[in-house]
Amino acid sequence: MTVRICPLSSGSLGNAMLVASEKARVLVDMGTPQRRLKSGLKHAGVAPEDVTAVLLTHTHKDHFSNVAVGFCLAHEIRVYSSEENLAHLARHMPGFRKLVDSGLTQPINGETLQLEDIAVEAFDVPHDAPGRCLGYRLEIGPARSRRTVAVATDLGHMPPDCLARFVDADLVVLESNHDPEMLWASHRPPELIERILGPEGHLSNADSAEAAAEIVGRSHPGKVKHLVLAHLSRDCNHPDIALEAHAYLARRHTDPVKVVAAEQFNPGPMIEL
């Protein structure tokens, strides 16, 4: 069994990530411009009509946009998220009610969601978007050859119950948003900086690296094979800085973890499990 994971776009201008199993093609978030989304799907070898579902993490527009509404309606793609998130979008996003009326939305309320051969569990993450913000743990395939992907793209800190959802995942997708020194030097409004640094804002490189090290340390040896750094700030971070913060994991003498940084404008890399 082969599972393919491909970040299509990651950052404040739009987010989408593909998880492709033998039977399903699932997107985590759909906040990218349509041309970039279609280009990313083409890069991954997936036609828009073959997308099984969208797992929405939260309600910020860089994770689900007005463009996504039209895309999902055109290709009859169902959107799953917390009941609070779906209700918020139905009230505040033009056109989202059409998805609801078409039966293309479904709440996740603690139960395991089965999408063909992918079992999805949602968990709460601390972020300041309206609604109930989620991360996802995807168990893919039969028990004897199961692969696990755990995702949290936006979170201000890593609570213990949230961290536990990443333990023993083959691939971890974790936010590594900013370098604090670059953030303070960015001339952004102080209230915005405080929000980003706050407990419901975004993880810094150092915070992300600390969480990732604990995830790997609590997992069975060699179980965590890949770490994808997500949602890097264009102005207050750089892939080289984020990767260096996580270099301990890549340089481990035993069971090194392959660490990559997802990009805003270019899809990839394609990772196979």
N, C-alpha and C positions, 0 to 999 in steps of 0.2 A: 504494500500500500504506500502510495506517495501523496503527501500533503504539500501544497504549494502556498506560500505566504508572500505577498508582494505589497509593500506600501505604495500606493498610487500617488499620494500627495500628503504632506505632513507639515503643518505650521499654521500661523494665524490667518493665512489667506485661503485655507481649505484643507480638509482632512478626509481621507478615505484609505482603507486598507482591505485587500482581498485575501480571503482564506478559501482555498479551493481544495476540496476533497475529491474522491472518486465520483460522488453523486451530487454534490452541492457546490455552489459558488456564492459565498456570503461576503458582503461588504460590511465592515465596521465603519460606520459613519459615511455620509455622502454630502460633504460640504464644499466640493470643488466646482469650479466652472465646468459647464457641460463638455466643452472641447477638451479640457484637460482630463476629465473623467473618461471620456471615450478613448482618448489617446492612451491613458494608463491601462484601461481594460484591453485595448488592442495589443499593447506591449506584453500584457500577461496572457494573451491568447484566449480572451473571454469576450464573447459577444454580449451586448447589453441585454438581449432577450434571454440569455442564459443565467443571469443573476437570479439566485434563489430568493434572497432576502437582504434587508438592511438591518443591522443591529445599531441602534442609535444610542450613543453614550450620554449626550445631554443636548440642551436646546440652543446653545450658542450657534450663530449662523455659519461659523466656519466648520460646523459638524453636520448640519442639515440646513439646506438653503432652499429658497424659492425655486431655483432650478431643479433641485432634487425632486420637488413635488411633481413637476411636469415629467421628469424622467421616469419616476415610479409609475405614474399614471399611464404613460405611453407604453411601458413594458410590463405592466401589471406586477410590479415588485412590491412585496409586502414589507412594511416597516414595523419593527418590534422595538419597544422601549418600555420604560416605566409608565404606569397609568398617568402619573403626574406630568411627565414630559409630553405625552400624546395630548393630554388635555390642554396644556399650555400652548402647544403649537396650534391646536385647533382654534384657540381663542385669538392668537396673535400673528399667525403666519397666513397671509393670503393664499387661498387655494388648498390649504391642508385639509380643510373640511371635505374637499372632494375625495381625498384619500380615505377619510373615515367613511364617507357615504358609499364609497366603492368597495368597502370591506377589505381595504389594503393596509389597515393598521391593526395591531394586536398588542395588548399590554402584557408585560412580563411581571408577574406578582409573586415571585419566590419559587415558582415551580421550574423544573427543568424543561427547556424548550427543545424539541427534537426537530431538526431540519435535515431530513434525509439521514445521512450517516454522521451528522454533527450534533452532539448534545451540548446545549448552551446553558450555562448558569450565570446569572447576573449578580453583581455585588455592588454595594454602595461605595462611592468614593467621595472625599471631601473637596467639593468645588462649588463656586458661587453662582452657578447658572440657575435660573428659575427652574423649578421642578425637582426631580430626584436624579442625581447624577450617578451613572453606572460605569463599572468596568465589566469585562466579560472573561469567563473561562470556557474555552471550547474543547471538548473531548471528542476526538475524531477517530472513527473506525471501531472495529471490534476490539475486545479486551486484549487479545493476544498480540495485537499490533497497534495499539492505541497511541495516538499522538495528542499532545496537549498544547494549546496556545492560550496564554493569559495576557490580557490587554488592559492598560489604564493610561489614557493619553493626557488627561488634565486632572491634576490633584495637588492640593496645597501641602499635604503631608501624608505620610504612610502609616495609617493606624494598624495595630497588630492584626485585627480581623481581616483587613484588606490585604496585608502582606501574606497572610496564610493562603490566600487564593492563588498566589504565584508559585508556591512551593511545588517542586517536582514537575513544573511545566517544561516541555522540550524547548519552547520558544517563549520568551518574555518580551512584550512590547511595553516600554515604560517611558514616561515623560522625562526629558532632560532639558528643561526649557531655557534656563538663563545662567549666566555668570554674574553673581551679585555686583562685582566691581563694574562690569560693563553696564549693568542695569542702573546703578547709581550715577554713572557718568553719561547716561543717555539723554539727559535733559527732559525726560518725561515728567509730567506733573507728579509731585510728591504723593498725592493720594493714589495715583495709579501704581506707583512703585510699591507703596505699602500694601496695596491690594495683591499685587503679584507675589510679594514676599510673605503674605499672610497665610494662615492655616487652611484657607479655602481658595488659595491662589494657584501658583504653579511651582513645581519642584525645580530647585536649582540643580546644577550639575553635581554638586557635592552631595546634596540630599538624595538625588537619584542613585548615585554611586553607592552611597551607604545602604540604601534599600536593596539595590541589586546584590551587593555583597552578602547581605543577610539572607536574601532569597536563595542564593547559591549555597550558602553555608548550611541552611536548613534543609536543603534538598539532598536526595541520594547522590552519591558521588557520580559525576558525569551525566546526570540527568538533564540539567539545564545546558543546552548546546548552543543556543543563540540568544542574543540580546539586541533588540532593535530600539535605538534611542529615538523618541518621537517628540514632535511639537517643539523643535528648536526655534528660538527666537531669531529672526533675521538680523535684528539690530543689537541684541544683547547676548549673543552667543556665536559660536562658530563650531562647525563639526570637529575640527582638530582639538579644540578646547574640551568639548564634551567627551570625545573619545579618550583623551588623555586622562580625564577624571575617572573613567572606567577602566583604565589600562590594567589595573591589578587583575581584573578578571581575565583579560586576554592574555596576560603574561604568566598565568599560573603554570607551574611546571607540570602539574598533573591536572587533567581535565580542564584545559583552557576553554573559555567561552568565546565564541565568535561574536564580536561586537561591531555593529554597523550603525550609522546615523541615517535616518530617513530624511529625504529632501523635500522642499516645498514644490519645486517646479519639475523635477525629474522622477519618474516612477522607478521603483526598484530599491535595493536589489531583490531579485527573486530568490527565495530561500526554500529549499526542499527538505522535508523531514521524512 
